Amino acid sequence: MTTGAGGWREIWTPERARLWLMACTIGAYLPALGVPFRNWLDFSAFYAAGHFALSPDVARLEPIVGYQLANGLPITPYVYPAGVALPYAVLAALPYGLAAALHLALMLGVLIGALVLGADLYGIPRRWGVLGGLAWGPAAAGVLSGQNTSLALLLVLLAARSLRRTETGGEAETTRTDGVGGGWIALLGYKPPLAAPLVGLLLLRGRWLALVIASIGVLFHYALGLIAAGGNAAWPLDWISTLQRYSGADLDANGWQAVSLPPILARVEVPGIAAPAGALGGLAPIGYLLGAAIVLATVPALRRWPIADAVALACAAGLVISPHAWVYDATLLLPGVALFASWAARRGWRWQDRWLLAVGYGAAILWPIGGFLGFVFLAAITTAAPIVLMRTVHADEPGDADEPGDADKRTVATPMAGVL
């Protein structure tokens, strides 16, 4: 496939794109060799929480940190809802290194499963979908650092698949799949900043059954937390206290990893103005305003696009305004990357589209140098992503993008035999 232009514009042939993604994949997972020597990084928080499962201490700061200190583990407070500790109780019964290695393997498997599902959903050949996802630096960061963003990605894609209306689905089928989609979003509520954009999308689209079930997720997570906290009905207060006490230290130590506007601008101090306990200070309010402007700009598309495409856009917009989005949270940008690639192929793989993807993957793989620079180039990609999607996806089809079955037609019409 040619671009009609010469020189550097034609650099990204399919073969070179494949090599670039392979190189990014190697670069993304090469740090796995050093993860055991860094004591498995963030997994320490989940392991400690698993140790305190079924105890009120699971949601409290001091017991978690005390356990980590006593056992020589990285000091990483546990900041998830208490119920998330329950599955980690199984791993906590194993030696730390073995449990961490198993968790890494499990999250890698979950990631690959999510990539296969996403490739089918957005009309990309599976081999390219898996390679493109493995090459995405934030997804690798989530796997290697002991986080569980692979699971969050899988839940998002399962929700998108369930919510998508098909031409053959009748009213009963739509009702059933809406209920299931709301259930996946309810489960995603274990990471509230990632679930909130999808709840907002359901509200915008009037998907009331899915919205009700997703909202019931609050009660579901409270009930799980009640079990995990050994019957302590006030565990949310302990959890909120932990968040408030740790947020400042987290921003100081890890703020360079921020990919959303509020924490990025919170690092710009304003003399004489102190933030309330647990709130972002500095210029964070400006970050929220800028993020809100971008989110508001996406509202027409969120209402009009096919639901799977709207899910990808909602995830991208949610990252921009999130109060806490570090590098690994940009795993949730992968549906948007897949959507962009699908429409770029439909547009004939213009040289601009090829370069946008190449630069995006480059910024994603270079995130570790942010530790020296004090910021990550990836933040520019996450901020621009909703705007790029709105200018690319359905841009040539005003008014008809909301027809049921468009996503399925794209899958057939765009075999993705070109670059990606």
C-alpha positions in Angstrom: 0.0 0.0 0.0 1.4 3.4 -1.0 0.7 6.8 0.4 1.2 8.9 -2.7 4.1 10.7 -1.2 7.8 10.2 -1.2 10.7 10.1 1.2 10.1 10.0 5.0 6.3 9.8 4.5 6.6 6.3 3.2 8.9 5.0 6.0 6.1 3.1 7.7 5.5 0.1 5.4 3.8 -2.9 6.9 7.1 -4.7 7.3 8.7 -1.8 9.2 5.6 -1.2 11.3 5.7 -4.9 12.3 9.4 -4.6 13.2 8.7 -1.4 15.2 6.0 -3.1 17.2 8.2 -6.1 17.8 11.0 -3.7 19.0 8.5 -1.9 21.3 7.3 -5.3 22.7 10.9 -6.3 23.5 11.6 -2.9 25.0 8.4 -3.0 27.0 9.0 -6.5 28.6 12.8 -6.4 28.9 12.5 -4.8 32.4 10.9 -8.1 33.5 14.4 -9.3 34.0 14.9 -6.8 36.8 11.5 -7.0 38.4 12.5 -9.7 40.9 15.5 -7.7 42.0 13.1 -4.8 42.7 11.0 -7.1 44.9 8.1 -7.1 42.5 7.2 -3.5 42.9 3.5 -2.7 43.5 2.5 -6.3 44.0 3.6 -5.7 47.6 0.4 -3.7 48.3 -1.9 -6.5 47.1 0.0 -9.2 48.8 -0.2 -7.4 52.1 -3.9 -6.7 51.6 -4.4 -10.4 51.0 -2.6 -11.2 54.2 -5.1 -9.0 56.1 -8.2 -10.2 54.2 -11.1 -10.9 56.6 -9.7 -8.4 59.0 -10.6 -4.8 59.7 -6.9 -3.9 59.1 -7.2 -4.6 55.4 -8.4 -1.0 54.7 -6.1 0.7 57.2 -2.8 2.3 56.4 -0.6 1.4 59.4 -1.1 -2.4 59.4 -0.4 -2.7 55.7 2.8 -0.6 55.9 3.9 -2.3 59.1 3.6 -5.7 57.5 5.6 -4.6 54.5 8.3 -3.1 56.8 8.5 -6.3 58.9 8.8 -8.5 55.9 11.2 -6.4 53.8 8.6 -5.7 51.1 8.4 -2.4 49.1 6.4 0.2 51.0 3.3 0.6 48.8 0.1 1.3 50.7 -3.1 -0.5 49.6 -5.5 2.0 48.1 -8.2 -0.2 46.6 -11.7 -1.0 48.0 -11.3 -3.7 50.7 -13.1 -6.4 48.7 -10.3 -6.5 46.1 -8.1 -8.1 48.8 -10.3 -11.3 48.8 -8.8 -12.9 45.6 -5.3 -11.8 46.7 -5.8 -13.8 49.9 -5.1 -16.9 47.9 -1.8 -15.6 46.6 -0.9 -14.3 50.1 -0.9 -17.9 51.3 2.1 -18.5 49.0 5.7 -17.3 49.3 6.0 -13.7 48.2 8.2 -14.3 45.1 6.1 -17.2 43.9 2.9 -15.3 44.4 4.2 -12.3 42.5 5.5 -14.4 39.6 2.1 -16.2 39.3 0.3 -12.8 39.4 2.5 -11.5 36.6 1.8 -14.5 34.5 -1.9 -14.3 35.2 -2.1 -10.6 34.3 -0.1 -11.3 31.1 -2.6 -14.0 30.2 -5.6 -11.7 31.0 -4.0 -9.0 28.8 -3.6 -11.4 25.8 -7.2 -12.5 26.2 -8.4 -8.9 26.3 -6.3 -8.1 23.2 -8.0 -11.0 21.2 -11.4 -9.8 22.3 -10.6 -6.2 21.4 -9.2 -7.1 18.0 -12.5 -8.9 17.2 -14.5 -6.0 18.5 -12.8 -3.3 16.5 -12.2 -5.2 13.3 -8.4 -5.9 13.5 -6.7 -9.2 12.7 -5.9 -10.9 16.0 -2.2 -11.2 15.2 -2.0 -7.4 14.9 -4.3 -6.8 17.8 -2.1 -8.9 20.1 1.2 -7.5 18.8 -0.1 -4.0 19.1 -1.3 -4.5 22.6 1.9 -6.2 23.8 3.9 -3.4 22.3 1.9 -0.7 24.2 4.3 0.4 27.0 1.6 1.2 29.7 0.0 -2.3 29.3 3.4 -3.9 29.9 4.0 -1.5 32.8 0.8 -2.7 34.5 1.7 -6.3 34.1 5.3 -6.0 35.3 4.7 -3.6 38.2 2.2 -6.0 39.8 -0.9 -3.9 39.0 -4.1 -5.3 37.5 -5.0 -2.9 34.7 -5.1 -5.9 32.4 -8.2 -7.0 34.2 -9.7 -3.5 33.9 -9.1 -3.6 30.2 -10.8 -7.0 29.9 -13.8 -5.7 31.8 -14.1 -2.6 29.6 -14.0 -4.8 26.4 -16.5 -7.3 27.8 -18.8 -4.4 28.6 -18.4 -2.9 25.2 -19.2 -6.3 23.5 -22.3 -6.8 25.7 -23.6 -3.3 25.1 -23.1 -3.3 21.4 -26.5 -3.6 19.6 -26.4 -5.9 16.6 -28.7 -5.9 13.6 -30.0 -9.3 14.4 -30.6 -8.7 18.1 -34.2 -8.1 19.1 -35.5 -6.2 22.0 -35.1 -9.2 24.4 -31.5 -9.7 23.3 -30.7 -6.0 23.7 -32.2 -6.1 27.2 -30.2 -9.1 28.2 -26.9 -7.8 26.8 -27.5 -4.4 28.4 -27.9 -6.1 31.8 -24.7 -8.1 31.3 -22.8 -5.0 30.1 -23.9 -3.1 33.2 -22.6 -6.0 35.3 -19.2 -5.8 33.8 -19.0 -2.1 34.5 -20.2 -2.8 38.1 -17.2 -5.1 38.5 -14.9 -2.5 37.0 -15.9 -0.3 39.9 -13.0 -1.8 41.8 -11.1 1.1 40.1 -13.7 3.9 40.4 -11.8 6.4 38.2 -11.9 3.9 35.3 -15.5 2.9 35.8 -16.9 6.5 36.1 -16.5 7.4 32.4 -18.5 4.3 31.4 -21.2 5.1 33.9 -21.4 8.6 32.4 -21.7 7.0 28.9 -24.6 4.9 30.0 -26.3 8.0 31.3 -25.7 9.9 28.1 -27.0 7.0 25.9 -30.1 6.3 28.1 -29.1 2.7 28.7 -31.1 2.6 31.8 -31.0 -1.1 32.7 -27.2 -1.1 32.3 -26.9 2.1 34.3 -29.0 0.7 37.2 -27.0 -2.5 37.3 -23.7 -0.7 37.1 -24.9 1.6 39.9 -25.8 -1.4 42.1 -22.0 -2.2 41.8 -21.5 0.3 44.7 -23.5 -2.0 47.0 -21.7 -5.0 45.6 -18.3 -3.6 46.3 -19.5 -2.5 49.8 -20.7 -6.0 50.5 -17.4 -7.5 49.4 -15.6 -5.0 51.5 -17.7 -5.9 54.5 -16.6 -9.5 54.1 -13.0 -8.6 53.5 -12.9 -6.2 56.5 -14.2 -8.9 58.8 -17.6 -7.3 59.2 -16.3 -3.8 59.8 -19.2 -1.8 58.4 -17.1 1.4 58.5 -14.4 0.1 56.3 -15.1 2.9 53.6 -14.1 5.5 56.2 -10.8 3.7 56.8 -10.3 3.4 53.1 -10.9 7.1 52.5 -8.6 8.0 55.4 -5.8 5.9 53.7 -6.4 7.7 50.4 -6.3 11.1 52.1 -3.1 10.4 54.0 -1.2 8.7 51.2 -2.3 10.9 48.2 0.3 13.7 48.9 3.2 11.3 49.3 2.0 9.4 46.2 2.0 12.5 44.1 5.5 13.5 45.4 7.0 10.1 44.7 5.1 9.1 41.6 3.7 12.3 40.1 6.1 12.2 37.3 4.2 9.2 36.0 0.9 11.2 35.7 -0.9 11.0 32.4 -4.0 13.0 33.3 -4.2 16.8 33.5 -5.2 17.3 37.2 -2.2 15.5 38.8 0.2 16.9 36.2 -0.8 20.5 37.0 -1.1 19.7 40.8 2.7 19.5 40.8 2.9 23.2 39.9 2.8 24.8 43.3 0.9 28.0 44.0 2.5 30.0 46.9 0.2 30.7 49.8 -2.5 28.3 48.7 -2.8 24.9 50.5 -5.0 22.1 49.2 -7.4 20.4 51.6 -6.4 17.1 53.0 -6.5 14.4 50.3 -7.2 16.9 47.5 -4.9 17.8 44.6 -3.3 21.2 45.1 -1.3 23.5 42.9 -2.9 24.2 39.5 -5.0 21.1 39.7 -8.3 23.1 39.3 -7.0 24.3 35.9 -6.3 20.7 35.0 -9.9 19.8 35.9 -11.2 22.7 33.8 -9.2 21.8 30.8 -10.1 18.1 31.2 -13.7 19.0 31.5 -13.6 21.1 28.3 -12.2 18.0 26.4 -14.8 15.7 28.0 -17.6 18.1 27.0 -16.3 18.2 23.5 -16.7 14.5 23.2 -20.4 14.4 24.3 -21.9 14.6 20.8 -19.8 11.7 19.6 -20.4 9.7 22.8 -24.2 10.0 22.1 -24.0 9.3 18.3 -21.2 6.8 17.7 -21.9 3.0 17.8 -21.6 1.9 21.5 -18.3 0.0 21.2 -16.6 3.1 19.6 -18.2 5.3 22.2 -16.7 3.1 24.9 -13.2 3.6 23.5 -13.7 7.4 23.4 -15.1 7.5 26.9 -12.1 5.6 28.2 -9.8 8.0 26.5 -11.7 11.1 27.7 -11.8 9.7 31.3 -8.0 9.4 31.4 -7.7 13.1 30.6 -9.7 14.3 33.6 -8.9 11.5 36.1 -7.6 12.7 39.5 -5.2 9.8 39.6 -4.0 8.2 36.3 -0.4 6.9 36.2 1.3 5.3 33.2 -0.2 1.9 33.7 -3.7 3.3 33.7 -3.1 4.3 30.0 -3.7 0.6 29.3 -7.3 1.8 29.0 -6.2 3.8 25.9 -5.8 0.6 23.9 -9.5 0.4 22.8 -9.0 3.9 21.3 -5.7 2.8 19.6 -7.6 -0.1 18.1 -10.4 2.1 17.0 -8.0 4.6 15.4 -6.1 1.9 13.6 -9.4 0.4 12.2 -10.5 3.8 10.8 -7.0 4.6 9.6 -7.1 1.5 7.5 -10.6 2.5 6.2 -9.1 5.9 5.2 -6.3 4.1 3.2 -3.6 4.5 5.8 -2.6 8.1 5.2 0.9 8.9 6.1 -0.3 11.1 8.9 -2.1 8.2 10.5 0.9 6.0 10.2 3.2 8.5 11.8 0.7 9.2 14.6 0.7 5.6 15.6 4.4 5.3 15.3 5.0 8.4 17.5 2.4 7.3 20.0 4.0 3.9 20.5 7.4 5.6 20.8 6.2 7.9 23.5 4.6 5.0 25.3 7.7 2.9 25.3 9.9 5.8 26.5 7.9 6.4 29.7 10.7 5.2 32.0 12.9 8.2 31.1 10.2 10.3 32.8 11.9 9.4 36.0 14.8 11.6 35.0 12.8 14.3 33.2 10.1 14.7 35.8 7.3 14.0 33.3 6.3 11.5 30.6 5.8 12.2 27.0 2.9 9.8 27.1 0.8 12.5 28.8 0.7 14.4 25.6 -0.6 11.3 23.8 -3.4 10.7 26.4 -4.4 14.3 26.3 -4.6 14.4 22.5 -6.2 11.0 22.1 -9.9 12.1 22.5 -9.3 15.0 20.0 -7.6 12.7 17.5 -10.3 10.1 17.7 -13.0 12.7 17.2 -11.2 14.1 14.1 -10.7 10.6 12.7 -13.5 8.2 13.6 -16.7 8.7 11.7 -15.3 12.0 10.5 -16.4 11.3 6.9 -19.8 9.9 7.9 -21.8 12.7 9.6 -25.2 11.7 10.8 -25.1 7.9 10.1 -22.6 6.7 12.6 -25.3 5.6 15.0 -26.8 2.9 12.7 -26.8 -0.5 14.4 -24.3 -2.9 13.0 -21.7 -0.3 11.7 -19.0 -1.8 13.8 -19.7 -5.2 12.3 -19.7 -3.8 8.8 -16.3 -2.2 9.4 -14.9 -5.6 10.5 -15.9 -7.1 7.1 -15.1 -4.1 5.0 -11.7 -3.5 6.6 -9.6 -6.7 6.7 -6.6 -4.7 8.0 -4.3 -6.3 5.5 -2.2 -3.1 5.4 0.0 -1.7 8.1 -1.9 -2.8 11.2 
